[in-house]
């Protein structure tokens, strides 16, 4: 696959590819799990980056980075998401958390669980090929 190796494909030179999405997730409702609105279409780019920073909330939230490789069964709507890792507890307020994975997929998102309403988390999702 030339894109992953950054080499030529016949007479064509292939360059690297990248996509990203930034969103601030404000969880104002009841505590519990929340699938953020930040959903990135990665188009099978294999290197995934999750950058998060909790900017408000008295209790550290936990997150689970997720991926989808195909759509869900017809009876459900949206994508079929699977976890990339177990739950990760956010560090102290305003301290960034950086996670990277290698998994060719179609979509990524973050599942956020918080113990208190009013939690705010900045989310940056990115995917790249090289």
N, C-alpha and C positions, 0 to 999 in steps of 0.2 A: 504494500500500500504506500504509494509515493508520498502522500501528505504526512504520514507519521514519520517517515524517514528523511523528509526534506531533500529529496533528490529528484532527478528528472524522470519524466514519464514519456518516453519516446522523444519527440522534438520539443516537448513542453517542459518548462521549469515550473515546479509546483511550490507554492509558498505556504507558510503556516496559516492557520485559521484560528480565530478566537471570537467568542461572544460573551456578553456579560449582562447582568441585571442588578440594579441597586434598588432597595426598597426599605422603608422604615415600617416595621410592624408594631402597631400600637394595640395592645391587648387590653381592652377596657371592660370586658365582660367578666363572667365568673372564672375563677381559677380552674385549671385543668388543661388537657391537651388541646392544641390549636394547630391546624395545618395552615401555614402562612399563605398569603396571597402571592408571594414571590415564587413563581414557577418559571423556570428557564428552559426553553427548547434548545437542546444541545446538539441535535442533528448528528448523533453518533461521534462527537468529539470525545476522545477518551480520557483526557486529563481534567478532573473536576476540582474546583476550588470553592470552599465555603469560608467566607469571612464574616464574622458576627461580632457585635458589640452591644451589650446591654447598657442602656443609658438611663433607665428609670425602673424602679421596682425594688421593694425592700428585701425580697428574697431572690437568690440567684435562680434563674430559669435553667431548664435542661433542654437540650436539643437532640434530635436524631436526624442526620442528613439522610435523604431518601432519593431513590432513582426509579425511573420507569423505562422499561425497554419496549413496551407496546401498550396499546389501548386496553382498557378493561373489557371483561365480557359484556355482551350486549345488554344484559339486565342492569348493569351499573353504568354510571356516567363518569366521564373523565378518564384519567390514567390509572393503571394498576401500580401503585408505589410500593417499593420494598426498601428496607433499611440498608444503608451502607455500613453502619456500625451500631453499637449499642448507644445508650443515652450518654451524652457528654454534658457535664455541669458547666455552666458559664462561669468564667472567673469574676473577680470583683468588678463593680460598676466602672464603666468606661475603659475597660481593659479588653483589647481585641482578642478574638479566638480565631485561629487560622487552621483549617483542616483541608487536606488534599487527598484525593483518591484517583485511582485509575480504573475506569469502568465505562466502556462505550455504552451510551444509553441515549434515549430520546428526550427525557425531561429530568430535571432535578428540582427539589424543593427541600424545605426544612420543616420538620414537625417540632413545635415548641410546646413545652409543658411548664406551666408556672403555678406557683402556690399563692399568688396574690394578683388581684386586679390592678390595672394601671401600669403594667410592665411594658416597656418599650425596648425593642431590639432592632438595631440596624442590621440589614442582611445584604451581603453582596455575593451573588452566585456568578461563577465564571466557568467556562470550558474552553480548552484549547487543544490543538493537535500536536504542537511541537514544543 
